[in-house]
Amino acid sequence: MPSALTLALTDAERRTLCDARKRHDKPYVRERAAALPKIDDGWSGRKVAREGLLQSRTPDTVYTSYHDWQDHGIAALHIEEGRGLWARFSP
């Protein structure tokens, strides 16, 4: 059985995430910043995905955000440049 997600945020990290959740320009950053403190509060990844966000997500989305946070910290909230779809037609 997989282990439960645990996160130990410092006060500074929690303040940074709460600030990003409230004021960041990009909606995906606000959503990721909203999910992580709930995991720190003891919510399961599945419960956060189902009930803890504005729109229901798959649990894998929350797990990816969690593991990215573990690996890269605050920089994990942003999507890397160059990801996504390429233009099909270049003028």
C-alpha positions as a LaTeX table, in Angstrom:
\begin{tabular}{lrrr}
\hline
Residue & $x$ (\AA) & $y$ (\AA) & $z$ (\AA) \\
\hline
Met1 & 0.00 & 0.00 & 0.00 \\
Pro2 & 1.41 & 3.43 & $-0.90$ \\
Ser3 & 2.32 & 5.75 & 1.93 \\
Ala4 & 0.22 & 8.83 & 2.66 \\
Leu5 & 1.42 & 12.21 & 1.45 \\
Thr6 & 3.07 & 14.19 & 4.20 \\
Leu7 & 4.41 & 17.68 & 3.97 \\
Ala8 & 6.11 & 19.78 & 6.61 \\
Leu9 & 5.84 & 23.40 & 5.53 \\
Thr10 & 7.67 & 26.09 & 7.43 \\
Asp11 & 5.84 & 29.28 & 8.34 \\
Ala12 & 7.65 & 31.14 & 5.56 \\
Glu13 & 6.74 & 28.50 & 2.96 \\
Arg14 & 3.10 & 28.53 & 4.07 \\
Arg15 & 2.98 & 32.34 & 3.86 \\
Thr16 & 4.54 & 32.21 & 0.38 \\
Leu17 & 1.99 & 29.63 & $-0.80$ \\
Cys18 & $-0.94$ & 31.57 & 0.70 \\
Asp19 & 0.30 & 34.75 & $-0.97$ \\
Ala20 & 0.64 & 32.95 & $-4.33$ \\
Arg21 & $-2.82$ & 31.43 & $-3.87$ \\
Lys22 & $-4.35$ & 34.87 & $-3.39$ \\
Arg23 & $-2.37$ & 37.12 & $-5.72$ \\
His24 & $-0.55$ & 35.28 & $-8.50$ \\
Asp25 & $-1.36$ & 36.18 & $-12.13$ \\
Lys26 & $-1.52$ & 32.59 & $-13.40$ \\
Pro27 & $-4.54$ & 30.48 & $-12.37$ \\
Tyr28 & $-2.59$ & 27.19 & $-12.43$ \\
Val29 & $-0.09$ & 28.60 & $-9.92$ \\
Arg30 & $-2.96$ & 29.68 & $-7.64$ \\
Glu31 & $-4.44$ & 26.18 & $-7.83$ \\
Arg32 & $-1.16$ & 24.42 & $-7.05$ \\
Ala33 & $-0.48$ & 26.84 & $-4.21$ \\
Ala34 & $-3.93$ & 26.07 & $-2.77$ \\
Ala35 & $-3.42$ & 22.30 & $-2.82$ \\
Leu36 & $-0.12$ & 22.06 & $-0.95$ \\
Pro37 & $-1.16$ & 23.61 & 2.41 \\
Lys38 & $-4.13$ & 21.24 & 2.52 \\
Ile39 & $-1.77$ & 18.28 & 2.22 \\
Asp40 & 0.26 & 19.83 & 5.05 \\
Asp41 & $-2.96$ & 20.01 & 7.11 \\
Gly42 & $-3.41$ & 16.24 & 6.74 \\
Trp43 & $-5.73$ & 15.95 & 3.75 \\
Ser44 & $-5.10$ & 13.03 & 1.41 \\
Gly45 & $-4.16$ & 13.74 & $-2.19$ \\
Arg46 & $-7.38$ & 12.13 & $-3.35$ \\
Lys47 & $-9.51$ & 14.31 & $-1.04$ \\
Val48 & $-7.71$ & 17.48 & $-2.15$ \\
Ala49 & $-8.28$ & 16.55 & $-5.80$ \\
Arg50 & $-11.95$ & 15.72 & $-5.23$ \\
Glu51 & $-13.04$ & 18.40 & $-2.75$ \\
Gly52 & $-10.24$ & 20.83 & $-1.96$ \\
Leu53 & $-9.89$ & 22.77 & $-5.20$ \\
Leu54 & $-12.23$ & 25.05 & $-7.08$ \\
Gln55 & $-12.65$ & 22.44 & $-9.81$ \\
Ser56 & $-12.39$ & 18.69 & $-9.30$ \\
Arg57 & $-9.12$ & 17.22 & $-10.57$ \\
Thr58 & $-7.64$ & 13.76 & $-10.92$ \\
Pro59 & $-5.53$ & 12.70 & $-7.95$ \\
Asp60 & $-2.50$ & 12.36 & $-10.22$ \\
Thr61 & $-2.56$ & 16.12 & $-10.76$ \\
Val62 & $-2.22$ & 16.72 & $-7.03$ \\
Tyr63 & 0.42 & 14.00 & $-6.68$ \\
Thr64 & 2.47 & 15.59 & $-9.45$ \\
Ser65 & 2.30 & 18.99 & $-7.76$ \\
Tyr66 & 3.32 & 17.40 & $-4.46$ \\
His67 & 6.32 & 15.57 & $-5.92$ \\
Asp68 & 7.41 & 18.63 & $-7.89$ \\
Trp69 & 7.29 & 20.65 & $-4.66$ \\
Gln70 & 9.41 & 18.02 & $-2.90$ \\
Asp71 & 12.00 & 18.15 & $-5.71$ \\
His72 & 12.10 & 21.85 & $-6.63$ \\
Gly73 & 10.36 & 23.91 & $-3.95$ \\
Ile74 & 8.60 & 27.14 & $-4.91$ \\
Ala75 & 9.94 & 26.97 & $-8.48$ \\
Ala76 & 7.75 & 23.88 & $-9.03$ \\
Leu77 & 4.60 & 26.01 & $-9.11$ \\
His78 & 5.49 & 27.38 & $-12.55$ \\
Ile79 & 5.30 & 25.47 & $-15.82$ \\
Glu80 & 8.59 & 25.43 & $-17.71$ \\
Glu81 & 8.91 & 27.56 & $-20.82$ \\
Gly82 & 8.47 & 25.65 & $-24.06$ \\
Arg83 & 5.99 & 23.12 & $-22.73$ \\
Gly84 & 2.64 & 22.72 & $-24.41$ \\
Leu85 & 1.50 & 22.56 & $-27.98$ \\
Trp86 & 3.64 & 23.76 & $-30.85$ \\
Ala87 & 2.12 & 26.07 & $-33.43$ \\
Arg88 & 0.77 & 24.09 & $-36.37$ \\
Phe89 & 1.32 & 26.92 & $-38.79$ \\
Ser90 & 4.09 & 29.47 & $-38.71$ \\
Pro91 & 3.50 & 32.57 & $-40.84$ \\
\hline
\end{tabular}
